[in-house]
Each structure stands twice: as structure tokens, then as C-alpha cells.
């Protein structure tokens, strides 16, 4: 093998970082220039706040396409967009559990990170080594973000200086795209190089590129943050502070300047000012995940107020659903709902059963079930069709508890629930009555295995049949016939992943 110089090794390392396609690699790259604290999260792709009717449409698509993780995450985004962040958290969490990590991550990249164009290029068999093909396609689509990123990454392998204008062009032409965030992260990483660095010329060119981008997009938070924090990390603290002060003088609500000012206050040990600045930055730009991470840490770890940290934790989880974060959010929600419902009298349960917070709805279901009061039957039946699976599960069990002391009040609704046009309601009702009246409900289970909705067939098989009928001799023929005729690819793929047969 040919010996390389240290300079070539450094160039290769930089190029590898720049062509890394995963979010994790991008986040790490982005945060190393952002500051000394590498646990913080970057800005996420900005998504518009949906109108109220968009939530209704997302709910309908979720139920129509229940076996597609994309429909689940689109519902989560619609919930998040209208401020129902707890529900969004649970839908994301349950999607990950239901579909498995690989399918979940693909859907997450597409829906939340909005990497559709990158995915499309990959599916077309195009990668950053197809130079001639990339140039040909760019001639046809000169502003395509994924093509520009591939071109820039390919150029950076042999000509880092030549790649910098391409990254700048991408960041300027498609500022809200995932690819533009990647490009800005690369420019910011280069722009923080100090005079002693062998790549200082590339660093200076990247600094100039960021300055030009700031002139073109003076209100774009991430562009300003890239410029100011690169100066900060070069050791030019006065220059960084001057940039912040000038930006805030012109626009006191500049989200990027507020975020960097919070970072400066944090560095100075002024926690109160840091909270003020990060909160103002978050209010202006709720997709600012660096401010979210800092606020979560300040409230939870330093001020002992985990509930105040909750919206910031959920924002971080939305951007990167990691298990430790998931567990911390669940702990906070569990403690909060027990505290809130612990003070509630039974007469107030109806308010909690209709809450916008899925955690409170789930706990209210548990309380209603424990009370075994038939006045809650219809409200609980509505929650069999809830957006959140935990709520559907708790409503199902609450109705089972009520039926244990008021059997006729529940059973008299059996036919109406099993004939409901809402697939989630009727499958949950089927589960309920299979538990209450196992033998009598079997004909309805057999009919559901012939339902035209593939989600109903799948849920009936996995949630109902496998729990109550799998070992019954009379049911085996029904199962075998169903499996022989099931052809839906989504159903079969889930069975294969879950090892169900």
C-alpha cells in the first residue's frame, strides 16, 4: 500500500466525516463545532405548523394506513405541530416498538428529518462516487439538494477548497432542507480552524462563505449560529460577542443570536441569563434543539424541575429518539400523571378522559376502571379509538374491570362496537369480548380474520387470536386457512419480523 502523508490522512478523515449519511454522524459533526458540550442536539429541519384540519387528515391516514410507519409518524408530526407534544411522544415511541428499529428509522428520516430526496437518490442506485451521473443530473436539476450534496462530497475527496462553494451554494439555495443543514455543519466545522491548523486556508474560505450566507440570510438562525460559534471556537470571543450584540441591536428577537447569547451566558456561569436567552430563542424557533437541550438540563438537573424540562426533552426525542431520553420522559410523565390524578376526585375524571395529554387520558382510564362505574362506559369506548396505543389499552382494560361488576352494561354494547366503522375501536372491542366471552366471541374473531382491512386482520391475529384461541384445537383450522390466504405484503412483513405464524 502506498504511504500517505499526514496531510492526506487528515483530508481523508475530513472527507469521511462529510460524506457520512446518518443523522448521528451529522449531529456529532455539527455539535463539535457548536461548543465544548458535545451532548447538545442540533437544530432539526424546520416543519411548518399544520392547520387544525391537517391533524384530522393525519388521523384518518393513520387509521387507513395503520401498517405503514410513515402514517404513524405523520400523525406524530401533526400532533406535535398543534402543541400536543405528549401525544406525539407516545406515537413516536409506540411506532418504534411496533415496527422495529430499522423500519422506524427509515420512516423517521423520511417524515421528521425530511430526507426524502436523499432516500430517492439511494433507491435510484446513485451514490457520491457517480461523478459523471451526478453532473448529468445536476445539468437537468441544478438546485436539487441531494445532488448538490453528493457533488460537494465527491469534490471534497480531492479538492476541499473547491467543495466549499458547493456547500455554500446548497445552504443558500435550499436553506430548510436536511442537506443544507449538513452543508452548514461542514462549513462551520471548517470555519472554526485556527491559524496553526494545516487546513487553515479551507477554514478561511469557509469563514468567508458563512459571512456571505449571513448577508444573504440575515434572519436564518442556523446560519448566524454557524458564523458566531465558529468564531467562538476559534478563540475569537470578542468577535463572537460583537456579532451577537450587533444582531440583537438590529433585531432583539433574532433566534440565532439569542441562542448564541445563551451559550455565552452558560459559559460565563450565569444560569439565570442563560435560561432567559435560551427560552427566548426557543420561543422564536421551537426547532432549536441546542436551546432545548440546554433548557432541559438547566431545569431538570440544575433546578430540580423535571416537569418544566418536559417539552424540551420531547423536542429532543422527536429529533433523535434515543432510549435514555425515552426513559427519562416516561419517568417524568409517570410521576406527573400520578400526582395530577392523585388529587382528582372521581367526578372530574371526564375532564381527564378528554384531555389533550395522552398520559393523563391513560391514567384517567385506569382510575375509571378501578371505580367500576358504568357512567364511564361510553367515554372509555371512544378511547378505544385513541391516537395513543397506551390509552387504547387502558380503556380496554377499564371496560373489562367495569364488566366484572356490571356485565350487562358492557355486553349490551357488544354488537354496536364490533360493527363500528372504526377499525381500531372494533379490534379493541374484539379483544375485550374475547376476554369476557371467549367462546361466544369466536365467530366474530373468525369474521375479523376475513376483514377487508389488513390492519384489522393483523391486529385480530396478533392481539386477539394468539392470546385467547391459539391453543384451541377447533381454532387451528381457522388460523391455517387465514394464513394460507393472507397476501398483504405489509401484514406478511410484520409477521416475519415478529416471528408470528
N, C-alpha and C positions, 0 to 999 in steps of 0.2 A: 504494500500500500504506500502511496506517495505521502511523504511527510508534509504536514501543513504548518504554516506559521501561526503564531498565536493570534495574529490579526484575522487570519482566515477562520480560525476556530471561533473567534468572537462574532464574526459576521454570520457564520453558520448558526450559532446559538440564537442570535437575534432573529434570523430568518425563520428558524423553527418556531420561536415564540409567535411571530407574526402570522404564520400560516395555521396556527392551532385553531381548530374549528369549534371546540367545545366552549360552552359558557364558562365552565370552571377555569379553563386556562385564560380566557379573556378577563374574567373577574380578577384573577391573581395579577395578571399583567397590569390591568388598569389601576389596581389598588396599590401596587408597589410604588407607582409614581405619586399617588394621591397623598401619601403621608407615611409616617413611620408605623402607624397602626394598620397591619395588613388584614385584620379581621373584619374591617368595614366592608360594606357592599357598594357596588357602583350604581350609577343611575340606570334604571331599566328603560326599555323602549317606552315611549310615551303613548298611551292609548286614550282616545277621546272618551269623555263621559257619555255613556249612552242615554238616549231619551227613555222615559219610562216604558214606552211601548217596546223598546228593544229587549227589556227584561222578559216581557210576555212572550216575545218571539223566541228568545233563547230557551225559555222554559218549555215551549212547545217542541222545539228541535231536540231538546234534551230527552223528552219522553218518546219522540218519534225515532230518535237515533240512539237509544239507550246503550247499545252495544258498541258505540264508537266513542273513544276517549275524547275526541275533538269536541263532540257535543257537550260533554261534561264540563270541559274547561271553558268553553264559550259561555256556558251558564255561570261558571265561577267568575269570569270576567264581567259579565253583565251585573251580577250581584255586587261585585267589588265596585263597579262604576257608579252604582246608585247608593253606595255607602253601607251596604250590608256585608261588611268585611268578615264578620264571624261566620256567616253562612258560606262566603267564598272560601274561607279557610277549610271548612269541613268538606266542601265539594272537592277541592283540590286534594285533600288528604284521602278522601274516600276513593277518588279516581285512581290515585297511586296504588292503593291497596287492591282495588278491584281488577285493574288491568295489568299490574306488574310494572316493574321499573322501566323496562325497555320501551314498551308501547306508550307508557306515560310520558317518558322523556321526549319521545318524538312529537307527541301531541303538545306538550308544554313548549317546545321550541317553536312549533308552528303557530300556536294560538297566543301565548303570552309573550314569548321573545320575538315573535313575528319573523321567523327565519324562513318564510315560505320560499323566497327566491333562492336561498342557498340550498334548501332541500330540493327544489326543482332542478337546479344545476346538477346536484349529485345524482338524482334519478336519471338525468339525461346522460350520465357517464362522463361528465365534464369535471376535471379537477385542475389544480393550479399548474399542472405540467403540460397542459394542452395549449401551448402558446399560440400556434397558428390558428387554432379553432377559436380561442378567446378573442384574438384580434379580428377575426372574420365576424364573429357575433357582435363585437363592440361597434364595428362599422355599421351594423344594422340597428343596434340598440345602444347608442353612446352614453346613455345615462343609467343603464341597468346597474343597480348597486352591487349585485353579486358578481357580475362580470368585471366591474371596476375593482372590486376587492381581489378577485382572482388575478387580475392583471397586475395590480400593485404587489401582491405577494410573490408572484412569479418574477417580477422585475427586481424585487428586494434580494433575491437569491444571489444575484451577480452585480447589481447596481443599486445600492441602498440610497444614494443621493438621487438617482433617477426615479426611485419609487415614492419619495416624499411628495412630489407634486401630485402624483396619482392619489395618494391617501388624502391630500388636501382637497383635490377635486371631488372625491367621493364624499367627504364630510360636508362640502358646500352644496353639492347637488341633491343629496338625499338625506338631510340632517336628522330626520326622525327614524331612519332605518337602522336595523341591527348592524348592518355592515358599516354605516357611518360611525356608530359607537365604537366598533372595532378599530376603524381607521383613526379616530381621535385618540383612542387608547395607545395606539402605536406612536402617533406623533408626540403625545405627551410623554411617553416613556423616553423617546429620543431627546425631547426638548429639555429634560432635566439633567442632561450630561454636563459635567463640569469641564473646565479647561484642561485638566490632566487626562481626560478620557481620550483614548485613541480614535474614537468616533466623534470627536468634537465638531468636525465640520458638518456631519449629518445632524448633530444636535442643534447647531446654529441655524441650519436650513429649516429644521422642524420648528424652531422658535419663530422664525420669520413666517412660516406657514400658519402657525397658530395666531400670530398677530394679524395677518391678513384675514383669517377666518373670523376673528373677533370684530374687525372692521365691517365685514360683510354681514355678521350675525351678532350684533352687539347685545341683544337680549337673550340669546340662547345660553341657558345655564351651564351646560356641559362644556361649551366652547370657552366661556370665561373661566370656569373651574380648571380646565386643562391648562390654560395660559398662566393663571395665577399660581397654581400649585406647582407647576413646573419650575417657576421662578423660586418659589419657596424651597423646593427640594434641591435646587442648585446652590442654596445658601444665600440667595438674594432676598433676604427677609424684608428689607425696606422697600424694595421694588414691588414685592408681592402685596405688602400693606398699602402702598401707594395705589396700586391697581384697584384694590378693594375700595379704598376711600373715594377714589375718583368715580368708580362705577356707582357707589351708593349716593354720592353727591348728585349725580345726574338722575338716578332712579333709586330712591330709598327702598323700593320693593324688588330690586333685582335679585332673583332667586339664587343665581350662581354666586354673586358677591356676598349675599347673606350666609350661604353655606360656607364659603371660604373664611368669612369673618368668624363664624362659629368655630371653625377649625383653629384659627389663630387664638381665639379666646380659650379654647381647650388646651392649646399648647402653653398658654400663659397661666394656666391653672385657675381660670375664672369660670367656674362651673355655672354660676347664675347667668352670666352673659352668654355662655355657650348655649344654654337651654333656650334663652331668648332668641338668639340668632338662628339656631337650627330649627326652632319652632316656626319662626317667620319664613325661613327657606322652605320648610315642609308645607306650610300653608299656601305658599305661592306655587310650589311644584311637588305635589304628593308622590311623584315618581322619583324623587331624590332619595335614593336608598342610602347614601352616605349619611345624610342628616338623620334618616330613620334609624340607622344602626347606632349613631351616637346618642340619640334621644332614648332609644330602648335601653342602652347601657346606663345612661345617666339616671333614668327613672328607676329601673329595676335594681341595678347593682349598687348605685351610689345613694339613691334617695329612698330605697326600700318601698317603692310604689309600683308593684308589678302591673296593676290594672292600668295605670297611666301609660305603661310601656306597650300595652297590648296592640294598639293599632300599628305601631312601628314594627313590632315583631311580625305581624301578619303581612305587612308590606314586604318585609324581607323574605318571608316564606313564599310569598307569591312569586318573587323573582328567582328564588333558588330553594325549592322545597327540600331542605335537609332535615334529617331525623332529629338531631339535638334540638333544633329550633322548633320542630313539630311537637316534641315532648314538652318543651317549656311553655309553649302556647296552650297546650292541653292542660297542663298543671294550673296555669292562671285561670283558664275558663272553668275548670272543675271547682276550684276554690271559690271563684266568684259566684257561680250559679248556686252552689250550696249556701253561700252566705245570703244571697238575694232571696232565694226561695225559702230559706230557713226562717226568714222574718215574715213571710207571706201567710196570710190566712187563707183558708180553703176557698172562701168566696171570691178571692182575687185571682184564682187560677185561670179564669177565662182570659184575663188580660195577658198573662204569660203564655198561654197556649197560642195566642195570636201575635206574639212578639216578633219583631224583626230579627231577633237574635236566636239562632238555632240552638245554642247551648241552653238558653232559658226555656225554649219550647220543649226540648228533650227532658229537662228536669221537671217541668210542669206536667208532662205526660206521666212521669214516674210518680209524682205526687197524686195525680188524679187516679192512677191505678191503685195506689196504696189506699186511697179513700174509698174505693169500690162504690162510687156514687154514680148512678145511671144518668145523672144530669150532664155528664161529660161525654156521653157516648158519641153524639153526632160531631162534636168538636174533634174528638180523637179520630173519628172516621175520616174527617177531612185531612188530618195529618198523616194518614196512610199514603197520601199522595204528595208529601212534602218534598222540597228540593233536597233536603239533607237526609241521608240514609239513617243516621243515628236517631233522628226524630221519627222516621217511619217505623223503625224497630221498636222504639219505646212506646209509640202509640199502639202498635200491635200487641205488645205485652200488657199494656194498661187495659186494653179491651179484654184480654184473656183474664186478667185479675177481676175485672168487673163481672165478667160472665161466670166466674166461680161462685159469686154470691147472687147475681141477678141474671141467670142463664137466658131466660126468655127475652129479656130486654135487648140482648145482643143477637140472639138467634133469629128473632123476628125480622132482622135487617139482612139476613144472610143472602137471600135471592137478589135484593137490590144491589148489594155490594159486589157480588160475584158477576153481575151483569153490567157493572159500571163500564162506561166507555174509556175510563182512565186506567191504563194498564198497570201502573204502579199500585193503585188502590186495589184493583181486583186480585193482583197476585199476593199482596199483603193480606187481604181478606181470606184468600185461599189458604195461606199459611195459618192464619188464626183458626179457621174452622177445621182444618186438618188436625190441629192440636186438640180442639174441643170435641169434634165428632169425626174421628179418624175414618171409620168405616163408611159412614153416611156421606162423607165428602169425597170419597174416592172417584165416583163418576165425574164430578166437576174437575178433579185433577186430571183424569184421563182426557176430558174435553179440552182442558187448557194445553195439554201437550200437542193438540192439533190446532191451536190458535194461529191465525194468520200473522200475528206479531211475533217476530223471532225473539224479542226480549221476554215476552210472556212465556214462551216455550222454555227459554233458558232459565229464567227465574223459577218457573214451576219445577223444572227438573232438579236444579241445584238447591233451591231453598225449601221446597215442599216435598217432592217425591223422595229425594235422597235422605231426608230426615225422618219421614213417617212411614214410607212404604217400601223402601229399597229391599228389605229382607223378607217381605211377604211373598210367598210362592205365587199367589194369584196375580201379583203385580209385575212379575218378571217378564211375562209375555208382552204386557203393555209397554214396558221400558224398552224391550228389544225391538219391538215394531217401531216405536218412536225413533230410536237411534238409527234404525235402518233407513228411515225416510227423511231424517234431518239432513238438509243440504246447504243450509245457510252458512256461508264461509265465516262470518263473524262468530256465530254460535260454535261451530266446529273448532275454530282457533282458540276460543276461550276454554272449551272442554279439553283440548290438547294441552294448553298451558297449565290448567288446574289438575290435570290427570283424572278428569271425570269420564266415566263410561257407564 
